[in-house]
Amino acid sequence: MTGDRAPVERATRPANQRGAARLAAVQALYQLDVGGASLTEVVAEFENLRLGKELDGDQYRDADAAFFRDIIAGVVREQRNLDPAIHTSLTSDWPLTRIDVTLRAILRCGTYELVGRKDVPARVIITEYVDVARAFFGLGDEVRMVNGVLDTAARRLRPDEFESSPTAERG
């Protein structure tokens, strides 16, 4: 990853291939945002040099390459729709443009999955991107922000997944 934000080491369950794809998608979007490379160049770099490979002494986890491509292409394709959905989930004193580049990439990926990946439950998406945020920010406020923004967006974008009663969910 380029830039000054490296994932923070933490003791948690190992990422599955989709989790690794989510982390890589955030890193790739960060690179697109700050590096000026094209989508095709960044995707090729990740698939050929990073996913499941060792680079500069760092071992990247094996990732679901198709899932990675779907997330990053979906975010790039749908960004004009995703940003307003994220913006309405933020507090008025924190516009999306004011948010850290890495955080913005996490929120865009999570919101894309809420909109474009109905095969993945909303609560799973939120949990996965909270884990991604922890990889970058440890236990900081950014993690709580990702949780709150994606939860708010999920309840608005997928209300049917949150309407069931707690009793029904235990069943």
NORNOR-V903099 format. One record per pair of residues at least 24 apart in sequence whose ideal C-beta (glycine too) atoms are under 10 Angstrom apart, sorted by the first residue. I is the first residue (numbers start at 1). J is the second residue. D is the distance in whole Angstrom. If there is no record, write none. Layout:
i: {I:I}
j: {J:J}
d: {D:D}
//
This chain:
i: {1:1:1:1:1:1:1:1:1:1:1:2:2:2:2:2:2:3:3:3:3:3:3:3:3:4:5:5:5:5:5:5:5:5:6:6:6:7:7:7:7:7:7:7:7:8:8:8:8:8:8:8:9:9:10:10:10:10:10:12:12:12:13:14:15:15:15:15:15:15:15:16:16:16:16:16:17:17:17:17:17:17:17:17:17:17:18:18:18:18:18:18:18:18:18:19:19:19:19:19:19:19:19:19:19:20:20:20:20:20:20:20:20:20:21:21:21:21:21:21:21:21:21:21:21:21:21:21:21:21:22:22:22:22:22:22:22:22:22:22:22:22:22:22:22:23:23:23:23:23:23:23:23:23:23:23:23:24:24:24:24:24:24:24:24:24:24:24:24:24:25:25:25:25:25:25:25:25:25:25:25:25:25:25:25:25:25:26:26:26:26:26:26:26:26:26:26:26:26:26:26:26:26:26:27:27:27:27:27:27:27:28:28:28:28:28:28:28:28:29:29:29:29:29:29:29:29:29:29:29:29:29:30:30:30:30:30:30:30:30:31:31:32:32:32:32:32:33:33:33:33:33:34:34:39:39:39:39:39:39:42:42:43:43:43:43:43:46:67:67:67:70:70:70:70:71:71:71:71:71:71:71:72:72:72:72:73:73:74:74:74:74:74:74:74:74:75:75:75:75:75:75:75:75:75:76:76:77:77:78:78:78:78:78:79:79:79:81:81:81:81:82:82:82:82:82:82:82:82:82:82:83:83:83:84:85:85:85:85:85:85:85:85:85:86:86:86:86:86:86:87:88:88:88:88:89:89:89:89:89:89:89:89:89:89:90:90:90:90:90:91:91:91:94:94:96:99:99:99:100:100:100:100:102:102:102:102:102:103:103:103:103:103:103:103:103:105:105:106:106:106:106:106:106:106:106:106:106:106:106:107:107:107:107:107:107:109:110:110:110:110:110:110:111:111:111:111:111:113:113:114:114:114:114:114:114:114:115:115:115:118:118:121:121:121:122:122:122:122:122:122:122:122:122:122:122:123:123:123:123:123:123:123:125:125:125:125:126:126:126:126}
j: {26:27:28:30:31:34:50:55:58:102:136:27:30:31:34:35:37:27:30:31:33:34:35:101:102:102:30:100:101:102:103:135:136:137:58:135:136:58:102:132:134:135:136:137:138:134:135:136:137:138:139:140:135:138:131:134:135:138:139:131:134:135:131:61:61:62:63:128:131:132:135:61:62:63:64:128:51:52:61:62:63:64:65:66:67:68:63:64:67:68:71:113:120:124:128:61:63:64:67:127:128:129:131:132:135:51:52:60:61:62:63:64:67:68:46:51:61:62:63:64:65:66:67:68:69:70:71:72:109:128:63:64:67:68:71:106:109:110:113:125:128:129:131:132:135:60:61:63:68:106:109:128:129:131:132:135:136:50:51:52:60:61:63:64:65:67:68:71:72:132:63:67:68:69:70:71:72:73:74:75:105:106:108:109:112:113:132:71:72:75:102:103:104:105:106:107:108:109:110:129:132:133:135:136:60:72:102:105:132:135:136:68:69:71:72:75:76:105:109:71:72:75:76:79:101:102:104:105:106:108:109:112:100:101:102:103:104:105:106:136:101:105:72:75:76:101:105:101:102:104:105:108:101:102:69:72:73:75:76:77:72:76:68:69:72:73:76:72:113:117:120:112:113:116:117:108:109:110:112:113:116:117:105:108:109:112:112:116:108:109:111:112:113:115:116:117:105:107:108:109:110:111:112:113:116:108:112:112:116:108:111:112:115:116:108:111:112:111:112:115:116:107:108:109:110:111:112:114:115:116:153:107:108:111:111:111:112:114:115:149:152:153:156:157:110:111:149:150:152:153:149:149:152:153:156:148:149:150:151:152:153:154:155:156:157:145:148:149:152:153:145:148:149:145:149:149:142:145:149:136:137:142:145:132:133:136:137:142:133:136:137:142:143:145:146:149:132:136:130:132:133:135:136:137:142:143:145:146:149:150:133:145:146:149:150:153:150:146:147:149:150:153:154:149:150:153:154:157:150:154:150:153:154:156:157:158:161:153:157:158:158:161:154:158:161:150:151:153:154:155:157:158:159:160:161:162:150:151:154:158:161:162:169:150:153:154:158:150:151:153:154}
d: {9:5:9:6:7:10:9:10:9:9:9:9:7:6:7:6:10:9:6:8:9:6:9:8:8:10:7:8:8:5:10:10:6:8:9:9:8:9:10:9:9:4:6:9:10:7:6:7:7:5:9:9:9:9:9:6:7:7:9:7:8:9:9:8:6:10:8:9:8:9:9:9:9:9:8:9:9:9:8:6:5:4:9:10:7:9:8:5:5:9:9:10:8:9:8:8:8:9:10:10:6:10:7:8:10:7:8:8:4:6:4:7:9:8:10:8:9:10:4:5:7:8:4:4:9:9:7:9:10:10:9:9:8:8:7:9:6:8:8:9:6:7:8:6:10:9:8:8:9:10:10:9:10:8:5:6:9:7:6:10:7:8:5:10:9:10:5:9:8:10:9:8:6:9:9:4:5:10:9:7:8:9:9:5:9:10:9:9:9:10:7:9:10:5:5:10:9:6:9:8:6:9:9:8:9:10:9:8:10:10:9:8:10:9:5:9:10:8:10:9:6:6:8:10:9:9:8:4:9:7:7:10:10:6:6:10:9:5:9:9:10:9:8:9:7:10:9:5:9:7:7:10:6:10:10:7:7:10:5:9:8:10:8:6:6:8:10:8:10:9:10:9:9:8:8:9:5:10:6:7:9:8:10:10:8:9:9:10:9:9:10:5:8:8:5:8:8:10:5:6:10:8:5:9:9:9:9:9:9:9:9:6:7:7:7:10:9:9:9:7:10:8:5:9:9:5:6:9:7:9:9:9:7:9:10:5:10:8:7:10:10:6:8:7:9:5:7:9:10:7:10:10:8:8:7:8:5:8:8:4:4:9:9:7:9:9:9:6:9:10:9:9:9:8:9:10:9:8:9:9:9:7:10:9:9:5:8:8:7:8:8:6:10:7:7:9:9:9:9:6:6:10:8:9:8:10:9:6:9:9:9:8:7:6:7:8:10:7:10:8:5:8:9:8:7:6:9:8:9:10:7:6:5:9:5:6:10:9:6:9:8:10:9:9:7:8:9:9:4:8:8:5:10:10:5:7:10:9:8:10:7:9:10:7:10:7:9:5:6:9:6}
//
